[in-house]
Amino acid sequence: MRLEDLNWMDVEKYLQHEDRLMLVFGATEQHGYLSLLTDIKVPLALADSASQATGVLVAPPLNFGVSPYFLAYPGTLSLRVSTLIAAAEDIVRSAYGVGFRRILILNGHGGNSPTRNHLQQVNNELPGLKLNWYDWWQSHSVEAVAQKHNIKPAHANWLEAFAFTIVGDMPEENKIPPKTPSAIMDAGTAREVYGDGSFGGPYRVGGEIMHELFAACLEDILQLLKFE
């Protein structure tokens, strides 16, 4: 159930018996042969599946994140850290103001991590608010799937190559992970280093592995929505 499919009166009725909300944060950035909105598409698909199972409302995704290192790739649109932090706080405070008290943020992009730290402070300022944050690709569940099949997860490789994120012809061979000259690089250097945008490894794997991966993450989210 998405907020976009309801009117304000529907939400008021929802809040009479439910105070949970899922927020989706991500980015618009290069993902090699995958969609520029991969970091939104994955957590949003997980949110929709979790909503179907629980009835918890899903807010419209925040489609932009912090991606300054990919700005030399056309299509990448990046926010400053301060901008994202302010937007996230305003969204949480708005939701809290009308009665949402248990909010789970499904994040699809590592560059957004400063926001999580800031929201801990916001949580302290809003009595009765329960916030949680889920980085799906960093979960123990994903790690277990990767280890089971002996494949290493990385940006724009098999890890994010779901049927709904693939928008181009995928190379069949594995990519050798490039050597990075520094932990911090300007956007031009980053493009030279990463080339097509993948960080290396298999570009894609079989659909059964991706279904296993998705199911594992979904189970994580269903547990988090209990807010135990």
N, C-alpha and C positions, 0 to 999 in steps of 0.2 A: 504494500500500500504506500503510494507516494503522495507527498504533500501536493504535488501539481494536479492530482486528480480529485482534490477536495476543495470545498469552499470553507470560509472561516467558521461557519456554523457546524460543519462536519467536524472540524478540529475541536471546537468547543465541546461537542458531544464525546469525542474521543477522550478528551482530558477529564471527563467525568468518571472514567473507569480505568484510565491508563496514563502514566506519566513518563513513559520511555520514548526516546527518539534516537534515530541513527543519523549521524552527520557523515558525509563522505568528503574527504579532502584528497587532493591529488595534484596533478600538474598537466600542463600542455607543453610537452617537450619531445625531442627526438627519441625514438625507440627503434632505430634501424629500419627494418622492413615492417615493423608493427605500427599500429595507429599512434599518432601524436597524442592521443588521449588515453593511451594504455593505462596510465596511472589513475585514471578516473574509471575507465571501463571495468577494470578488475574489481575494485572494492564496491562499485555500484552494483555489479552483478551479484556479488556476495550479499550485499545489503538487501537486494530484491528477493533473493532466495531465503534469507533469514526472515524477512518480513512475511513471506508466504507461509512460513512455518509457525510464526509467532503472532502475526498481526501488528507488530511494532512498526510505527510510521517511519518513513524514510524522507528526509529533507532533500531538496535539490542540491546536487554536488557543487562544491567550490572548485571550479574547473582550472584554476590557476594556482601555481605554487612557486617555490623558490628554486629556480634553475639557471642561475647566471652562467654556469660553466658550459651550457649548451647553446648559448645565444648565437654562435656562429653557424648553427644548423637552422636553415629556414623553417619556420613553423613553430619554433620554440618561443613561447611568450612567458616571461618571468616577472614575478613580483619581488620587491624588496622584502627582506625578513620582517621589517617593521610593519609593512603594509599587511602581510599575511597575518601577523600576530594581532593587529588591530581588528582585522576583519573577523578572525576566529573568535576573539573576545566578544565583539558586538553580536555575532550570531548566537553564541552561548548565552549571553545576557538577555537577548531578545526571547530566546526559547524559555529561559528560566522565568522571565517576567510574566508569561502567560500560564505557567504551571508545569512545564516539563522539569522533572527532578532527576531523572536517570538518563544520562546522555552518553551514548557510545559513539566515539569517533573512529571511523574506518578510514585509515590513511593509506594511500597508495604510493607515496613518494618520500624518499629519505631526506630530501632537502627541506622538508617541512618540520623536521624534528625540533627546532627551537620553539615552535608553537606549543608543543606538548609541555615543555618546561614552563612556559608562561601560563598555560591554563591551570597548572597546579596552584599558582598564586590566585587565579580567579576563583578556583574551587574553594579556597580558604575564605573568600569574601562573600560567598553566597550560601547562607545557611540551608542545610538540607539537600544541597546539590551533590549528586554522585556522578562523577565523570570517569570515563575510561577511554583508553586509546589503544588501537590495535594496528600494528604494522604487519600486514599479513605475510609478507615475504621473509620476515625475520622470525617467524614463529617456530617453535620446536616442531610443530606438525610438518611444516615445509622442510625443515632440516631432516626429519625422519624419512620423508618421501625421497629426498635427494640422496641420502645415504643408502637407502634401500636399493635404488636403481644405479648407484655409483655415478651420478651426474652432478656437476657443480652448478649451483644457481648463480646468475649474474644479470646485470642490467641488459635488457633487450636480447637475451638469449632464450632458450627453451622455457625458462621459468615463467615468462610473461606471454608466451606464444599460445594463447588460447584461440579457439576457432573464431571468437568474436573480437580478437585484437589484431589478427593477421590481415593486412591490407595490401601486401605485395608478395611477389614470388620469393620464396625463402631459399637461400643457398642450401645445398644438400650436405656440403662438407662442414666439419667443425672449424671454428676460427681459433687460431692461437691467441691467447690473451695478450694484449699489447703491454709493453713495458711503459710504466708511467714515470716521467722524470721528477714529478713532485706531487705531494698530496694536494697542493693548491696550484691550479693552472688557469691562465686566462682562456677565454672561449676559443680563440684561434688555435692555441696550442692543443686544447682538448680535442678539437676536430682533427688536427693532424695526427694525434695519438690514436684516437678511436676509429678514425676512418668512417666506415659505414654506420657507426654508432653502437654496435654491439661490443660488450666487454669481453667476449670470447666464450668458447665452448660450443656445444651443439646449438644450432639455431632453433631447432624444434625436435620434439620427441613424439611418440605415439599418443593418440587420443586417450588411451586407457590410463596413461600416467597423468595426463592433465585432468582427467575426471577424478582420479585419486587425490590429486593435489587440491582441487577445488572442494571436494567433499571434506577433506581434512581441515581446511580453513573455515568452511561453513560450520563444522562442529565446534571449532574454537569460538566462533561468534555466538552460536546458540548458548554456549556456556557463559560467555561474558554477559549476555543479555539477562541472565538471571540476577546479576549484580549482587552476588553473595558476599 
